[in-house]
Amino acid sequence: MADEDGRPTAKLTERLLREGRRFSFIQAFRFLLLHLRRESSTDIDINELVKKIRVRPELSLAFPGSDITKIEASTPPGSFMVTAAFLGLYGASSPLPTFYTEDLLQELGQDRSISRDFYDIFNSRLYSLYFGIWKHYHLFFNIAEDPDQDILQRLYCLAGLGGEALRESAENPYGMLRYIGLATQFPRSAGGLKALLADGLSEPAIHITQCMERIANIPEDQRLFLGVSGNILGEDAYLGEGIADRAGSFRVHIGPVNKETFNRYLPDQPDFQKLGQLIRYYLDQPLTWDVEVTLKPEDLTTTVISSQAMLGCNTWIFSEGAIPMERCAIFPGSGRN
């Protein structure tokens, strides 16, 4: 259907001319624009390409079965004529009284088309405006098929990557645009983070545990010092330098996964770094986090001296003949974000 660049091939263009009625109007219009852009030797503005696609309504009072009746090659060479079954000034869907279409049908029966050609001056403009309105409200078209840097910059701003430095720090800033919907949701949620990680890492076996218990450090100016601070029992008096806390930490669970996937999420691997980048991108509060990766029992093997093992990460020791169970490893994140 398309070449390596995602552009329509010659076979697709031939199919448009042969089976135009099987395509929707917008779909056919986009394919024709891509074909014209590919055939053009220079970078032509899309408005100039649109002028090479003339559209007119079908001259008939029959109920239309599809958006398009036919697509034909036109003159001058490299132009196309699309016959549509909606939105025209004449035809079954015309807002004008029926006798206008009847007069054109009578004229057609006399092998004349002067009046129809006059109407088509306005019809062609109506259809190009229709496509322009569709294009205006479909941002994907404006960044993928007809790149508009102003719109792209606005989308980066919506995604939280408006600054050049922010985009340079991201592994794939263009790919992050797909997460605008998640990035603009407030408050942030575990469900949103799970969706982001599952898609960004192509790893469906992910879930989030919220409110993990941890020991939070008490700032020195808030600790108990006799006669200085923290002396009210039951209110602000705490012994020690830390306190149990469940409001500032969560855990990302991955698995059960096979051995190959498990090794991808070791702390020194690119996928672990990408995981951290996605988490930092999504969080809007200074939370701590860690990652628990679970290995499937069938991939669990005991450690031997000659193996490439990392102590504390992917090393297990159990007796020969023992039935292994699922094992997991917990890796700390990058602390508060």
N, C-alpha and C positions, 0 to 999 in steps of 0.2 A: 504493500500500500504506500509506503514512503521510504525515502532513502535514509542514509545514516544521519543526516541533519534534520530529519523529521519533516522534510518537504515532500510534496506529492510527486510521484514519479509520472512518466509519460503514460503509463498504463492507467493510472488513476484519472488523468485528464481525458483519456480516450473513453473511459467508463462514464465520466461526467457527460460527455457528448452523446454517448449511446444510451445511458440509463439515467438521464437527469431527473426524472420524476421520482426516483428512489432516494433522492437526497432532500434534506430540508433546505429551505432558502438560505439560512445563515451558514449552514455547513457547506453548501455549494459555493456561496460567495467567498468564504474563507479559502477554500481550495483553489478557486480561480485566482484570487489575489496572490496566494503563495506561488502558483504556477507562473503568473506574470512577473513576480519579483525574481523568481529563479531565472526566467528567460531574459530579464533585463540585464544589460551589460554594465549599467551604473546603478548607484543607490538612488532610486526614484522615490519621491514622497508618495505616501499611500494615497493621497487625494488624486494624484495623477494616474495611479493605477486604477482607482475606482472609475475614472472616466472611460476606461477601456472596457468596462462591463456595463452594457446597456440592458435595462430591464423594462419589460412592458407586460401588462396583464393579458391573460388569454381572452380572446374575443369570442365569448360563448356565454350562454345562460345556463349551462349544465352545472350541476353541483360538483365542485372540485374534489378530486380524490387525493390530492397531495399539494404541497406548497408550490411545486414546480411542474409545469407541463413538459417543457423541453429546454435544452441548452444547445445552442448552435454557434459554430465559429462564424464570425462576422467580418466586415470590412471596416477599416483597413486591417491587413493581416496582423494577428496578435490580439484582436478584439473578440468579444463574445456577446451574444444576444441571449438573454435569459427570459423565458416566457413564464410568468408567475400566475398563480391562481388566487391571489388575494391582494387587497389594498389598492387596486387600480381605480381609475376614474370611469372605467367601463368594465363590463363583465358581471358575473354572478354576485360578486361582493361589492359592487360599486355603490357609493352613497347617493349617486345621482339617480333620477327617475329611469325606469327601465327603457323608455323610448329612446334614450341616448344610445344605448347598446344596440337596440333594434335598428336604428338609423345606420350605425356602423356596419351591422351585419348585411343590411340591404346594399350598402356601398360596396362591401366586399363581394357580394354576389355580382356586381357589375365590374369586377376586377379593378376597383379603384381603392385607394387608401389615403387620400389627402387628409380627410378629417381625423383618421386614426393617427396618422403621422403627427398631426398637430397636438392631439391629446398626449402622445407619447413624449413630447418635449417636457411636459409636466410630470408624467408618470415616472420617467427615468430619474428625475430629481427627487420625487417622493421616495422611491426605493433606496436611493443613495442616502437620503436623510434617515430612513428607517434603519439602515445598517449602521450609520454613524451614531444613532441613539443607542443601539444595542452595544456597539463598541465602547461607548462612553461609560456604560454601567457594567462592563465585564473587564475588570482590570487585568485578568490573565492575558487577554488579547493584547493589551497595551504594554506588557512587559515580555511576552514570549514571541508573538508573531509580528508586532509592530512596536519595537522597543521605544518607550518614551522615558527619558532619563528623569524628567520632573516627577512623573508618576512613580517611578521606581524609588526616587528619594523619599517621597511621601510614605511609601510602603515601608521603607527602612525605618522611618521615624515611628510608624505605628508598631513595628516589631521591636523597638527599643535599640535600634542599630543606626540611628541617624548620624552619628559622628563617624568620620573616616577612621579614627583610631579604634573605635568599637568594631567596625567591620573587619579591620586588619587583624584584630585579636580573635575573631571567630574563624573556625575552620572552613565553613562554607556559608558565608553570609547570605548569598542568594537562596540557598536551600532553607534558611531559617524563615523566609517569608511565609512558608506554609503554616507556620505556628502563630501567625498574627492573632487568630481567634483565641488561642490559649493565652497569649501574652497580654491581651486586653481585658481579660476576665479578672474581676476583683470581688472578694478576696481570692488569693491563690489557694488551690486545694490539692489534696493528695491525688484525687482523680485526674486533675489536669496534669500534674507531674508524671503520673503513670502513663497517660496517653502520650505525652511528649517523649518520654524515654523509650517506650515500646516502639514508637514510630522512628525516632532518631537512631536507635540502635538496631532496629529490625529484630527485636527480641520480644516476643509476646509473653514469655514467662517472667513477667515482672509484676511485683506488687509492693506497696508501701505500708510500713507500720509507723503510725504516728505516735507521738508522746512517749518516746523511748526514755527510760530512766537514765540519768547521768548525774555526775557530781559536778555542779557548777561552782566555779571559784567565786568567793565573796571578795569584792573589792576591799582593799586595805582600809579605806576610810569608812567602811560600813561594818567592820569587824568589831567584836567586843573588846574594849579596853576599859578596865576599871577606872572609873572617874572621868572617862573621856567620851566614849560613845558606846551605843549598843547595850545600855544598862537596864532597859525596861523589860522585865521578865514577861514572857508571853506575847511580846510585840516585836521587839527588834534585837533581842538577846540571843545570839547563836554561838555555840562553842565550835571552835575550829576555823579552818580556812575555806571549807567547802560545804555545800548543802545539796541534798537530793532535789532534782528538778526534772519534771516531765514536760515542760512547756517549750523547751528549746532544742529538741533533737528528734530525728526520725531515722528510719533505716530503710534502705532499698534492698529488697530481696530479688535475686535472680536465680531462676532454676525451678526444678532440677534440670541440669544441662549436661551435655556430653563433655568429655575431657577436652576436646579442642576448643569448645566455647568457654569452658571454665578457664583455660589458660589465657584466653583473650582478655579476661577481666582481672588479671593479676595487676598489682599496682604500677608496674613499670611498662604496661602495654598501652598502645594507642587507644584501644577501646575504653580502657579505664579513664584515660585522660579526657576522652570525648564525653563519657558519662559525667565527669565532674564539670565539664564546660556547660553541658545542658542543664545540670542542676543549678549552677550559679546563674545561668541566664534566666531561669524561671523564678528563683526565689526573690522575694522582695523584703525578706526579714533576715536578720543575722542568726540563722539556725545552723546547728552542727548536724552532721550526718555521717553514716558509714554504710558500707555495702556488704551484704551477706550473699555469697555465691554458693549454691548447693550443687554437688556433683552426683550424678546418677550412680546407683550401686554397681551396675554392670561395668562402669568405667573406672571403678576404684581399684587401684593396685597398691601393694605394699612397696615401700621405698627400698631401693637397693643402692649400694655405694656408687655404682657406675651410672646411675640415672641423673638426668639434669633436673634436680629438684631444688626448690627454694624452701628452706626451713621456715615453718610457720605459715606457709602459703599453700603448697600443694604436696605436702609430705604426710603420709599416714603409715603407721606400723600396726599390723595385726598378725596373728598366728596363721600359719599355713593351713588351708582347709577351712578357715573360718568364713562364715557367710557375711560379706560386707553389707553394711547398711548405708543409707545416704549420709554423706559427710558434707559439712559446709565450712567455709572459711570467711572470717569477718575482716574486712579491710577498712581502716579509718579513712574518712574523706579529708578534705582540706581545711577542716576546722570551720570556724564561723565565716560566713560569706559576706 
